[in-house]
Amino acid sequence: MRRRSSVRDPGRKYRVKYERTPKRSFCFFCCLWVAVCGLFFLTGCATVYNPATGRHDVLLIDSVQEVQIGRGMAQQVVAQAYDPWNHPVEQRHLNEMGRQLARVSDRPDIIYHFQILDAPEYNAFALPGGYIYIFRGLYERLDEAQRAAVLAHEIAHVAAKHAVKRMQAALGYDMLAGLVLAGLGNKDPRMAEQVAGVSRTVFDLLSRGYSRQDEIQADGLAVKYLARGGVDPQAMVRSLEFLMKEEGPGGRTFEILSTHPRMEERIRKAQEEVNRLEQGKRR
C-alpha cells in the first residue's frame, strides 16, 4: 500500500488564499468605500479662496475628488443617455474654442472636456470637474460667438464651483464618497449599480438649474471670459436673447434654460456687465 507523500505543494495555500470570488470582490470594494469615507472625515472641510466669486468657500471635496465625481457621472449617466455627435471637424472646433476660454477663466488648473451630444434640444450643461456638453440642436442654431458664449457660461459654473456647492447642500459624506468611488472606476456590479444610482440623482439635481445668484454670476463671468478670449462679449446677451425667443424641440430642461431667474433679468444683468466692461476700456 502506497503512502501519501507528506510534502505539501508550497504554492497551494497562496493560490487558495488569493483566489478571487464575487464575495471577496464585493468585500474589497466595501472596504474601499469605507476608506474613501474615512478620507472625507479625516480631511474635513477646507476654506478656499475662489477667484471666480471673490469669496472664501467652505468645501468638503478638493479639486481631484471633484474631477473624479465628474468623470464618474460622465461615464455612468451621460454616456448611457446620449450619443456623441459624429462630426469630428465640429468636435475639434468645439475643443479648440472651449480650451481657449478655459485658459483665460478663473480656473485654468484643471483639464476641461467638451462634447457635442447628438440630440435636438436647445441646451447645454456642465458636470463637476470640467465636463461640459452642448446639444447638437443648439450648436447648429448659434453663430460662432454665441457658441463661445454658451461654453463660457458653463466654464463659469465650473470655475465658481456652483455644482460642488449644490451637491454639498443636498448630499451627505457617504453619497459624496460614493461619487468619488465611481470616478475611480469601480467594476463590481453590485457596487457599481448603487453608485450609478447616486450619480443619476446628482445629475437630476444639477439639471434642474442653479439659484438666481449663481445663474447671474455665471452670465457675468462668461462676459468677462469672452472679452479675455478675444470674443465680442455682447455674444452672451445675444445667446440669451436667442434662448428666450426659441423654445426648441421638447426634451429635458437643463440649467441654461432655467426660468429662475427669468430670462429678461439675466439679459439685463448681462448687458450691464458688458456696458461695465466697455466703460472700463474707455477710462
C-alpha positions in Angstrom: 0.0 0.0 0.0 1.4 3.3 -1.1 1.7 6.1 1.5 0.7 9.6 0.6 3.6 12.0 0.3 3.9 14.2 3.3 5.4 17.0 1.1 2.9 19.8 0.5 2.6 21.9 -2.6 4.4 25.1 -1.4 2.1 27.3 -3.6 -1.2 25.7 -2.7 -2.0 27.8 0.3 -1.2 31.0 -1.6 -3.4 30.1 -4.5 -6.3 29.4 -2.2 -5.7 32.5 -0.1 -5.8 34.9 -3.1 -8.5 33.1 -5.1 -10.9 35.8 -6.4 -14.6 35.2 -5.7 -17.6 37.6 -6.2 -17.9 37.8 -2.4 -14.2 38.7 -1.9 -14.5 41.3 -4.7 -17.6 42.9 -3.1 -15.9 42.9 0.3 -12.9 44.6 -1.3 -15.0 47.4 -2.7 -16.9 47.8 0.5 -13.5 48.3 2.3 -12.5 50.8 -0.4 -15.8 52.6 0.1 -15.1 52.8 3.9 -11.6 54.0 3.2 -12.9 56.8 0.9 -15.5 57.8 3.5 -12.7 57.8 6.1 -10.6 60.1 4.0 -13.5 62.5 3.8 -13.8 62.6 7.6 -10.1 62.9 8.1 -9.6 65.8 5.7 -12.8 67.5 6.8 -13.9 70.9 5.5 -11.5 73.3 3.9 -11.9 77.1 3.4 -10.5 78.0 0.0 -10.4 81.4 -1.8 -12.3 81.3 -5.1 -11.0 83.9 -7.6 -14.2 83.5 -9.7 -16.5 84.6 -6.9 -14.0 86.7 -4.9 -15.1 84.9 -1.7 -13.8 82.1 0.5 -15.8 78.9 0.0 -16.2 76.1 2.5 -15.6 72.9 0.6 -15.9 69.2 1.6 -14.0 67.9 -1.5 -10.9 69.1 -3.3 -10.3 69.5 -7.0 -9.0 66.0 -7.5 -12.2 64.5 -5.9 -14.4 66.9 -7.9 -12.8 65.7 -11.2 -13.3 62.1 -10.1 -17.0 62.8 -9.4 -17.4 64.5 -12.8 -15.7 61.6 -14.6 -18.0 59.1 -12.8 -21.1 61.0 -13.8 -19.9 61.3 -17.4 -19.4 57.5 -17.6 -22.4 56.4 -15.5 -25.1 58.8 -16.7 -24.2 61.0 -19.8 -22.6 58.2 -21.8 -25.6 56.0 -21.1 -28.2 58.6 -22.0 -26.8 60.4 -25.0 -24.6 59.6 -28.1 -21.8 62.0 -29.1 -22.4 63.8 -32.4 -20.3 62.0 -35.1 -18.8 65.1 -36.6 -15.0 65.2 -36.0 -14.5 68.6 -37.6 -17.1 70.4 -35.4 -16.0 68.5 -32.3 -12.4 69.5 -32.9 -13.5 73.1 -33.4 -15.5 73.0 -30.1 -12.5 71.7 -28.2 -10.3 74.5 -29.5 -12.9 77.1 -28.7 -13.5 75.7 -25.2 -9.9 75.3 -24.3 -9.2 78.9 -25.4 -11.8 80.2 -23.0 -10.8 77.8 -20.2 -7.3 79.2 -20.3 -8.5 82.7 -19.6 -11.0 81.6 -17.0 -10.6 81.9 -13.2 -9.9 78.2 -13.1 -7.4 77.1 -15.7 -5.7 74.5 -13.5 -8.0 71.5 -14.5 -8.4 69.7 -17.8 -11.7 70.6 -19.4 -13.6 68.1 -21.6 -16.0 69.4 -24.3 -18.5 67.3 -26.2 -21.4 67.8 -28.7 -24.3 65.5 -27.9 -26.4 64.2 -30.8 -29.7 65.4 -29.6 -32.1 68.2 -31.0 -32.6 70.1 -27.8 -31.5 73.7 -27.4 -29.4 73.3 -24.3 -26.0 72.8 -22.6 -24.7 71.8 -19.2 -21.6 71.2 -17.1 -20.7 68.5 -14.7 -18.3 68.9 -11.8 -14.6 68.9 -12.7 -14.9 70.5 -16.1 -17.0 68.1 -18.2 -19.0 70.4 -20.5 -21.7 69.4 -23.0 -23.7 71.2 -25.7 -26.6 69.7 -27.7 -26.4 69.5 -31.5 -29.7 71.3 -31.8 -28.4 74.4 -30.0 -24.9 74.2 -31.5 -26.3 74.3 -35.1 -28.5 77.3 -34.5 -25.9 79.5 -32.9 -23.2 81.6 -34.6 -19.6 81.3 -33.7 -19.6 84.0 -31.0 -22.8 82.7 -29.4 -21.4 79.1 -29.2 -18.4 80.6 -27.4 -20.8 82.4 -25.0 -22.6 79.2 -24.1 -19.3 77.5 -23.4 -18.1 80.5 -21.3 -21.3 80.3 -19.3 -20.7 76.6 -18.5 -17.0 77.2 -17.8 -18.1 79.9 -15.3 -20.2 77.4 -13.4 -17.2 75.1 -13.1 -14.9 78.0 -12.1 -17.3 79.2 -9.4 -17.8 75.6 -8.3 -21.6 76.0 -8.3 -22.2 72.3 -8.8 -19.9 71.3 -5.9 -21.7 73.7 -3.5 -25.1 72.5 -4.7 -24.0 68.8 -4.2 -22.7 69.6 -0.7 -26.0 71.2 0.2 -28.0 68.2 -0.9 -25.8 65.2 -0.1 -24.0 63.8 2.9 -20.5 62.5 3.3 -21.5 58.9 2.3 -23.0 59.9 -1.1 -20.2 62.3 -1.9 -17.7 59.4 -1.2 -19.7 57.1 -3.4 -19.4 59.6 -6.3 -15.7 59.8 -5.8 -15.6 55.9 -5.8 -17.5 56.0 -9.2 -14.8 58.2 -10.6 -12.1 55.8 -9.5 -13.5 53.2 -11.9 -15.4 50.7 -9.7 -16.1 47.5 -11.6 -18.0 45.4 -9.0 -21.6 45.0 -10.5 -23.5 45.4 -7.2 -21.4 48.4 -6.0 -21.5 50.0 -9.5 -25.3 49.8 -9.5 -25.5 51.6 -6.2 -23.0 54.3 -7.3 -24.7 54.8 -10.6 -28.0 55.5 -8.8 -26.2 58.2 -6.8 -24.8 59.6 -10.0 -28.2 59.8 -11.6 -29.6 61.5 -8.5 -27.0 64.2 -8.7 -27.4 64.6 -12.4 -31.1 65.2 -11.9 -30.3 67.7 -9.2 -27.9 69.7 -11.4 -30.2 69.6 -14.4 -32.9 71.4 -12.5 -30.7 74.5 -12.5 -29.0 76.8 -10.1 -30.0 79.6 -7.9 -30.8 83.1 -9.2 -27.5 84.4 -7.9 -25.5 81.5 -9.4 -27.1 81.9 -12.9 -26.5 85.7 -13.0 -23.0 85.2 -11.7 -22.2 82.7 -14.4 -23.5 85.1 -17.1 -21.4 87.9 -15.7 -18.3 85.7 -15.6 -18.9 84.5 -19.1 -18.9 88.1 -20.3 -15.5 88.6 -18.7 -14.1 85.3 -20.2 -15.3 86.2 -23.7 -13.6 89.6 -23.5 -10.4 87.9 -22.3 -10.6 85.3 -25.0 -10.9 87.9 -27.8 -14.7 87.2 -28.4 -17.3 90.0 -28.5 -18.8 89.9 -25.0 -22.1 91.1 -26.5 -22.5 87.5 -27.7 -23.6 86.5 -24.2 -26.5 88.8 -24.4 -27.4 87.7 -27.9 -27.3 84.0 -26.9 -29.7 84.6 -24.0 -32.0 86.6 -26.3 -32.0 83.6 -28.7 -32.8 81.2 -26.0 -35.7 83.4 -24.8 -37.3 83.5 -28.2 -36.7 80.0 -29.3 -38.3 77.2 -27.3 -36.6 74.4 -29.4 -37.7 70.8 -29.6 -39.1 69.2 -26.5 -36.8 67.4 -24.1 -35.0 67.7 -20.8 -34.6 71.2 -19.5 -31.1 71.9 -18.3 -29.8 74.9 -16.3 -29.0 77.2 -19.2 -32.7 77.4 -20.0 -33.7 77.9 -16.3 -36.5 80.3 -15.8 -35.3 81.1 -12.3 -34.2 83.9 -12.6 -36.4 85.0 -15.5 -34.5 85.3 -18.8 -35.3 89.0 -19.0 -33.5 89.6 -15.8 -30.5 87.6 -17.0 -30.3 89.6 -20.2 -30.5 92.9 -18.4 -27.8 91.9 -16.0 -25.5 90.5 -18.7 -25.9 93.7 -20.7 -25.0 95.7 -17.6 -21.8 93.7 -17.3 -21.0 94.3 -21.0 -21.5 98.0 -20.5 -19.3 98.0 -17.4 -16.5 96.4 -19.4 -16.9 98.9 -22.2 -16.7 101.8 -19.8 -13.6 100.4 -18.2 -11.9 100.3 -21.6 -12.6 104.0 -22.2 -11.0 105.1 -18.9 
